[in-house]
């Protein structure tokens, strides 16, 4: 069995490494992490983070999820792989990093949108040129049909990408 490298936040690491913390529910983990003075008290975000962490650790085989019996909550048990894992502790992300990341993401999205729009215009021009060639020289029609079809498909893909990028930009 290979030793896995696992990224985990400091608060979860501190709670999960306690010997006494085994056979626990998601609520117990949330409460234990939430009691730490350094943690934010946003319950909804903490709950999401707990479930994402539990799902990731379960998927990696570090925790075993025991299904509930008669209306009880599922329990999580540490596996042997949990004890052998190589833990990489993550610090909390600061709001400055998120702001910088958001600005650079917007720049990247805008640049990619500009490139896609340019490619889309070139694709439309290419398609129109093939269409004109086929009208002026009908004997080329059969030979250019595949190229025209690929160009039309490419323009459709680019249009979809442009729409997705515009939506992503409006949301960020």
C-alpha positions as CSV (number, residue, x, y, z in Angstrom):
1,X,0.0,0.0,0.0
2,X,1.4,3.4,-0.9
3,X,1.5,6.3,1.6
4,X,-0.8,9.1,0.4
5,X,0.0,12.8,0.6
6,X,-3.1,14.5,2.0
7,X,-3.8,18.2,2.1
8,X,-5.8,19.2,5.2
9,X,-6.6,22.4,7.1
10,X,-4.9,22.9,10.4
11,X,-8.2,22.8,12.4
12,X,-9.3,19.4,10.9
13,X,-5.8,18.0,11.4
14,X,-5.7,19.0,15.1
15,X,-9.1,17.4,15.8
16,X,-8.7,14.2,13.7
17,X,-5.2,13.4,15.1
18,X,-6.5,13.0,18.6
19,X,-6.5,9.3,19.6
20,X,-9.8,9.8,21.3
21,X,-11.4,11.1,18.1
22,X,-12.5,8.0,16.3
23,X,-16.0,6.7,15.5
24,X,-17.4,10.2,15.0
25,X,-20.3,11.8,13.1
26,X,-20.1,14.8,10.8
27,X,-21.8,16.9,13.5
28,X,-19.2,15.9,16.1
29,X,-16.4,16.9,13.8
30,X,-18.2,20.2,13.0
31,X,-18.6,21.0,16.7
32,X,-15.0,20.0,17.5
33,X,-13.6,22.2,14.7
34,X,-16.0,25.0,15.4
35,X,-14.9,25.2,19.1
36,X,-11.4,26.2,18.1
37,X,-10.9,29.9,18.9
38,X,-9.1,30.6,15.6
39,X,-11.9,29.3,13.4
40,X,-14.6,31.5,11.8
41,X,-18.0,30.8,13.2
42,X,-20.0,30.8,9.9
43,X,-22.0,27.6,10.5
44,X,-23.0,27.1,6.8
45,X,-19.5,27.4,5.5
46,X,-18.1,25.2,8.3
47,X,-20.8,22.5,7.5
48,X,-19.9,22.5,3.8
49,X,-16.2,22.3,4.6
50,X,-16.8,19.4,7.0
51,X,-18.7,17.4,4.4
52,X,-16.2,18.2,1.7
53,X,-13.3,17.1,4.0
54,X,-15.1,13.9,5.0
55,X,-16.0,13.0,1.4
56,X,-12.4,13.6,0.3
57,X,-10.9,11.5,3.1
58,X,-13.5,8.8,2.6
59,X,-12.8,8.7,-1.1
60,X,-9.1,8.4,-0.5
61,X,-9.7,5.5,1.9
62,X,-8.5,7.3,5.0
63,X,-11.9,7.2,6.7
64,X,-14.6,4.5,6.5
65,X,-18.2,5.6,6.5
66,X,-20.5,3.3,8.5
67,X,-24.1,3.6,7.3
68,X,-26.6,4.6,10.0
69,X,-28.8,2.2,11.9
70,X,-32.4,3.1,12.5
71,X,-32.4,6.9,12.0
72,X,-29.0,7.6,13.4
73,X,-26.3,9.6,11.7
74,X,-23.5,7.8,9.7
75,X,-20.3,7.3,11.6
76,X,-16.8,7.7,10.3
77,X,-13.9,5.4,11.4
78,X,-10.2,6.0,10.9
79,X,-8.6,3.3,8.7
80,X,-5.0,2.0,8.8
81,X,-4.3,4.2,5.7
82,X,-5.2,7.2,7.9
83,X,-2.4,6.4,10.3
84,X,0.1,6.0,7.5
85,X,-0.9,9.0,5.5
86,X,1.5,11.9,4.9
87,X,-0.3,15.1,6.0
88,X,0.3,18.5,4.4
89,X,-1.2,21.2,6.6
90,X,-2.8,24.1,4.8
91,X,-3.1,27.6,6.3
92,X,-6.3,29.6,6.0
93,X,-6.6,31.6,2.8
94,X,-6.5,35.4,3.5
95,X,-9.0,37.7,1.9
96,X,-6.1,39.6,0.2
97,X,-5.1,36.4,-1.6
98,X,-8.6,35.9,-2.8
99,X,-8.9,39.4,-4.0
100,X,-5.6,39.2,-5.9
101,X,-6.7,35.8,-7.3
102,X,-10.0,37.2,-8.3
103,X,-8.5,40.1,-10.2
104,X,-6.0,37.9,-12.0
105,X,-8.8,35.4,-12.8
106,X,-10.9,38.3,-14.3
107,X,-7.9,39.4,-16.4
108,X,-7.3,35.8,-17.6
109,X,-11.0,35.4,-18.4
110,X,-11.1,38.7,-20.3
111,X,-8.0,37.7,-22.3
112,X,-9.4,34.3,-23.1
113,X,-12.7,35.8,-24.2
114,X,-10.9,38.3,-26.5
115,X,-8.9,35.4,-28.1
116,X,-12.1,33.3,-28.6
117,X,-13.9,36.2,-30.1
118,X,-11.0,36.8,-32.5
119,X,-10.9,33.1,-33.4
120,X,-14.7,33.1,-33.9
121,X,-14.5,36.0,-36.4
122,X,-11.7,34.3,-38.3
123,X,-13.7,31.1,-38.4
124,X,-16.8,32.9,-39.8
125,X,-14.6,34.6,-42.4
126,X,-13.1,31.3,-43.4
127,X,-16.5,29.7,-43.7
128,X,-17.7,32.6,-45.9
129,X,-14.6,32.2,-48.1
130,X,-15.3,28.5,-48.6
131,X,-18.9,29.3,-49.4
132,X,-17.9,31.9,-52.0
133,X,-15.3,29.5,-53.5
134,X,-18.0,26.8,-53.9
135,X,-20.3,29.3,-55.6
136,X,-17.6,30.6,-58.0
137,X,-16.1,27.2,-58.7
138,X,-18.8,24.5,-58.2
139,X,-16.4,21.7,-59.0
140,X,-14.6,22.5,-55.6
141,X,-17.9,22.0,-53.7
142,X,-17.4,18.3,-53.0
143,X,-13.7,18.7,-52.1
144,X,-14.4,21.6,-49.7
145,X,-17.5,20.1,-48.0
146,X,-15.6,18.4,-45.2
147,X,-13.6,21.6,-44.5
148,X,-16.7,23.7,-44.4
149,X,-18.4,21.3,-42.0
150,X,-15.4,21.3,-39.7
151,X,-15.2,25.1,-39.8
152,X,-18.9,25.4,-39.0
153,X,-18.5,23.0,-36.0
154,X,-15.5,25.0,-34.8
155,X,-17.4,28.2,-35.0
156,X,-20.2,26.6,-32.9
157,X,-17.7,25.5,-30.3
158,X,-16.2,28.9,-30.1
159,X,-19.6,30.5,-29.7
160,X,-20.3,28.2,-26.8
161,X,-17.0,29.0,-25.3
162,X,-17.6,32.7,-25.7
163,X,-21.0,32.4,-23.9
164,X,-19.5,30.4,-21.1
165,X,-16.7,33.0,-20.6
166,X,-19.1,35.9,-20.6
167,X,-21.2,34.1,-17.9
168,X,-18.0,33.4,-15.9
169,X,-16.9,37.0,-16.2
170,X,-20.3,38.3,-15.1
171,X,-20.3,36.0,-12.0
172,X,-16.8,36.9,-10.9
